[in-house]
């Protein structure tokens, strides 16, 4: 599994891989926004441009790289692997969704209510599935990292997502 993780970081998608990632990622972000805005999970705001550079940097490492390494880099096979990817994609997505309430009940108590909301868990599942599909199809973790990063940065900056200080 460690070899799988290292290979997923070393592999860069080709043009077709990036195209696939965009064709999966953009509709996923639109669906997440539609669901979040319609349920009240998201709330349009003006954006905190002062905090944006720090948000972009911190979100890149946690959660984007950290969660993608575990849930996609280790768990989802690349296309060159002979394993059937479906069970790994389903399992990684399920564990990724379940990880969030566990975070809320352990080391992010300020996130407990948010991370247990059905609409939050649903959009988390959509994001997890999209990241798993792009990881498998491209063999690279980088499209999943960028999709995860973009979703969380937009949420925290323009859609009312919480700051790290309020979650801890």
C-alpha positions as a Markdown table, in Angstrom:
| # | Residue | x | y | z |
|---|---|---|---|---|
| 1 | Unk | 0.0 | 0.0 | 0.0 |
| 2 | Unk | 2.9 | 2.4 | 0.7 |
| 3 | Unk | 4.2 | 1.8 | -2.8 |
| 4 | Unk | 0.7 | 2.6 | -4.1 |
| 5 | Unk | 0.8 | 5.9 | -2.1 |
| 6 | Unk | 4.2 | 6.9 | -3.4 |
| 7 | Unk | 3.3 | 6.1 | -7.0 |
| 8 | Unk | 0.1 | 8.2 | -6.7 |
| 9 | Unk | 2.2 | 11.2 | -5.7 |
| 10 | Unk | 4.8 | 10.6 | -8.4 |
| 11 | Unk | 2.3 | 10.2 | -11.2 |
| 12 | Unk | 1.0 | 13.3 | -13.0 |
| 13 | Unk | -2.1 | 12.9 | -15.1 |
| 14 | Unk | -1.8 | 13.4 | -18.9 |
| 15 | Unk | -4.1 | 15.7 | -20.8 |
| 16 | Unk | -6.9 | 13.0 | -20.9 |
| 17 | Unk | -6.5 | 12.5 | -17.1 |
| 18 | Unk | -6.9 | 16.2 | -16.4 |
| 19 | Unk | -9.9 | 16.3 | -18.8 |
| 20 | Unk | -11.5 | 13.4 | -16.9 |
| 21 | Unk | -10.8 | 15.1 | -13.6 |
| 22 | Unk | -12.5 | 18.3 | -14.8 |
| 23 | Unk | -15.5 | 16.4 | -16.2 |
| 24 | Unk | -15.9 | 14.8 | -12.8 |
| 25 | Unk | -14.8 | 17.7 | -10.6 |
| 26 | Unk | -16.8 | 20.6 | -12.0 |
| 27 | Unk | -20.2 | 18.9 | -11.9 |
| 28 | Unk | -19.4 | 17.6 | -8.4 |
| 29 | Unk | -18.6 | 21.1 | -7.2 |
| 30 | Unk | -21.9 | 22.4 | -8.8 |
| 31 | Unk | -23.9 | 19.6 | -7.2 |
| 32 | Unk | -22.3 | 20.3 | -3.8 |
| 33 | Unk | -23.1 | 24.0 | -4.1 |
| 34 | Unk | -26.7 | 23.3 | -5.1 |
| 35 | Unk | -27.3 | 20.9 | -2.2 |
| 36 | Unk | -25.5 | 23.1 | 0.3 |
| 37 | Unk | -27.2 | 26.3 | -0.7 |
| 38 | Unk | -30.6 | 24.7 | -0.8 |
| 39 | Unk | -30.3 | 23.0 | 2.7 |
| 40 | Unk | -28.7 | 26.0 | 4.5 |
| 41 | Unk | -25.4 | 24.1 | 4.9 |
| 42 | Unk | -23.8 | 26.9 | 2.8 |
| 43 | Unk | -24.5 | 30.6 | 3.0 |
| 44 | Unk | -23.2 | 33.1 | 0.4 |
| 45 | Unk | -20.8 | 35.6 | 1.9 |
| 46 | Unk | -18.5 | 38.3 | 0.7 |
| 47 | Unk | -15.4 | 36.3 | 1.4 |
| 48 | Unk | -12.5 | 37.0 | 3.8 |
| 49 | Unk | -9.7 | 38.0 | 1.4 |
| 50 | Unk | -7.4 | 38.9 | 4.2 |
| 51 | Unk | -7.5 | 35.3 | 5.4 |
| 52 | Unk | -7.5 | 33.8 | 1.9 |
| 53 | Unk | -3.8 | 33.2 | 1.5 |
| 54 | Unk | -3.5 | 31.4 | 4.8 |
| 55 | Unk | -6.7 | 29.4 | 4.1 |
| 56 | Unk | -5.4 | 28.3 | 0.8 |
| 57 | Unk | -2.1 | 27.2 | 2.3 |
| 58 | Unk | -3.5 | 25.4 | 5.3 |
| 59 | Unk | -6.3 | 23.7 | 3.4 |
| 60 | Unk | -3.7 | 22.4 | 0.9 |
| 61 | Unk | -2.0 | 20.4 | 3.6 |
| 62 | Unk | -5.0 | 19.7 | 5.9 |
| 63 | Unk | -7.4 | 18.4 | 4.7 |
| 64 | Unk | -6.5 | 18.1 | 1.0 |
| 65 | Unk | -3.2 | 16.2 | 1.1 |
| 66 | Unk | -3.7 | 14.6 | 4.5 |
| 67 | Unk | -7.1 | 13.1 | 3.7 |
| 68 | Unk | -6.4 | 12.3 | 0.1 |
| 69 | Unk | -3.2 | 10.4 | 1.0 |
| 70 | Unk | -5.1 | 8.2 | 3.4 |
| 71 | Unk | -8.5 | 7.8 | 1.7 |
| 72 | Unk | -7.4 | 7.8 | -2.0 |
| 73 | Unk | -3.7 | 7.4 | -2.2 |
| 74 | Unk | -3.5 | 4.3 | 0.1 |
| 75 | Unk | -6.9 | 2.8 | -0.5 |
| 76 | Unk | -7.8 | 3.3 | -4.2 |
| 77 | Unk | -5.8 | 1.3 | -6.7 |
| 78 | Unk | -4.4 | 3.0 | -9.8 |
| 79 | Unk | -5.5 | 1.9 | -13.3 |
| 80 | Unk | -2.4 | -0.2 | -13.8 |
| 81 | Unk | -3.2 | -2.4 | -10.8 |
| 82 | Unk | -5.1 | -5.6 | -11.6 |
| 83 | Unk | -7.5 | -5.2 | -8.6 |
| 84 | Unk | -11.2 | -4.4 | -9.3 |
| 85 | Unk | -11.4 | -0.7 | -8.2 |
| 86 | Unk | -15.1 | -0.7 | -7.3 |
| 87 | Unk | -14.8 | -2.2 | -3.8 |
| 88 | Unk | -11.9 | 0.1 | -2.9 |
| 89 | Unk | -13.7 | 3.2 | -4.2 |
| 90 | Unk | -16.9 | 2.3 | -2.2 |
| 91 | Unk | -14.9 | 1.5 | 0.9 |
| 92 | Unk | -12.7 | 4.6 | 0.7 |
| 93 | Unk | -15.7 | 6.8 | 0.2 |
| 94 | Unk | -17.7 | 5.3 | 3.1 |
| 95 | Unk | -14.7 | 5.6 | 5.4 |
| 96 | Unk | -14.1 | 9.1 | 4.3 |
| 97 | Unk | -17.7 | 10.1 | 5.1 |
| 98 | Unk | -17.5 | 8.3 | 8.5 |
| 99 | Unk | -14.2 | 10.0 | 9.3 |
| 100 | Unk | -15.9 | 13.4 | 9.6 |
| 101 | Unk | -18.3 | 12.6 | 12.5 |
| 102 | Unk | -15.5 | 10.8 | 14.2 |
| 103 | Unk | -13.4 | 14.0 | 14.0 |
| 104 | Unk | -16.3 | 15.9 | 15.5 |
| 105 | Unk | -16.6 | 13.5 | 18.4 |
| 106 | Unk | -12.9 | 13.3 | 19.1 |
| 107 | Unk | -10.4 | 16.1 | 18.4 |
| 108 | Unk | -12.7 | 18.7 | 16.7 |
| 109 | Unk | -15.5 | 19.1 | 19.1 |
| 110 | Unk | -16.6 | 22.4 | 17.6 |
| 111 | Unk | -17.4 | 20.5 | 14.4 |
| 112 | Unk | -19.6 | 17.9 | 16.0 |
| 113 | Unk | -22.9 | 19.3 | 15.0 |
| 114 | Unk | -21.7 | 20.4 | 11.5 |
| 115 | Unk | -19.9 | 17.1 | 10.7 |
| 116 | Unk | -23.0 | 15.1 | 11.8 |
| 117 | Unk | -25.5 | 16.9 | 9.5 |
| 118 | Unk | -27.0 | 14.7 | 6.8 |
| 119 | Unk | -26.5 | 17.3 | 4.1 |
| 120 | Unk | -22.8 | 17.7 | 5.1 |
| 121 | Unk | -22.3 | 14.0 | 5.0 |
| 122 | Unk | -24.0 | 13.8 | 1.6 |
| 123 | Unk | -21.8 | 16.5 | 0.0 |
| 124 | Unk | -18.8 | 14.9 | 1.7 |
| 125 | Unk | -19.8 | 11.6 | 0.0 |
| 126 | Unk | -20.1 | 13.3 | -3.3 |
| 127 | Unk | -16.6 | 14.9 | -2.9 |
| 128 | Unk | -15.1 | 11.6 | -1.7 |
| 129 | Unk | -16.6 | 9.6 | -4.6 |
| 130 | Unk | -15.3 | 12.2 | -7.2 |
| 131 | Unk | -11.9 | 12.2 | -5.6 |
| 132 | Unk | -11.8 | 8.4 | -5.6 |
| 133 | Unk | -12.8 | 8.2 | -9.3 |
| 134 | Unk | -10.2 | 10.7 | -10.4 |
| 135 | Unk | -7.5 | 9.0 | -8.4 |
| 136 | Unk | -8.4 | 5.6 | -10.0 |
| 137 | Unk | -8.8 | 6.9 | -13.5 |
| 138 | Unk | -5.7 | 9.0 | -13.6 |
| 139 | Unk | -3.4 | 7.0 | -11.3 |
| 140 | Unk | -2.5 | 10.3 | -9.6 |
| 141 | Unk | -3.5 | 11.8 | -6.3 |
| 142 | Unk | -3.1 | 15.3 | -7.6 |
| 143 | Unk | -6.5 | 15.8 | -9.2 |
| 144 | Unk | -8.2 | 14.6 | -6.1 |
| 145 | Unk | -6.0 | 16.9 | -3.9 |
| 146 | Unk | -6.9 | 19.9 | -6.1 |
| 147 | Unk | -10.6 | 19.1 | -6.1 |
| 148 | Unk | -10.7 | 18.6 | -2.4 |
| 149 | Unk | -8.6 | 21.8 | -1.9 |
| 150 | Unk | -10.9 | 23.9 | -4.2 |
| 151 | Unk | -14.1 | 22.7 | -2.5 |
| 152 | Unk | -12.9 | 23.5 | 1.0 |
| 153 | Unk | -11.3 | 26.8 | 0.1 |
| 154 | Unk | -14.5 | 28.0 | -1.6 |
| 155 | Unk | -16.6 | 26.7 | 1.3 |
| 156 | Unk | -14.4 | 28.5 | 4.0 |
| 157 | Unk | -14.0 | 31.7 | 2.0 |
| 158 | Unk | -17.4 | 32.3 | 0.2 |
| 159 | Unk | -19.9 | 29.8 | 1.5 |
| 160 | Unk | -19.8 | 30.3 | 5.3 |
| 161 | Unk | -17.5 | 27.4 | 6.2 |
| 162 | Unk | -16.0 | 27.5 | 9.7 |
| 163 | Unk | -12.5 | 28.6 | 10.6 |
| 164 | Unk | -10.2 | 26.1 | 12.2 |
| 165 | Unk | -10.4 | 28.1 | 15.4 |
| 166 | Unk | -14.1 | 27.5 | 15.7 |
| 167 | Unk | -13.8 | 23.7 | 15.1 |
| 168 | Unk | -11.2 | 23.0 | 17.7 |
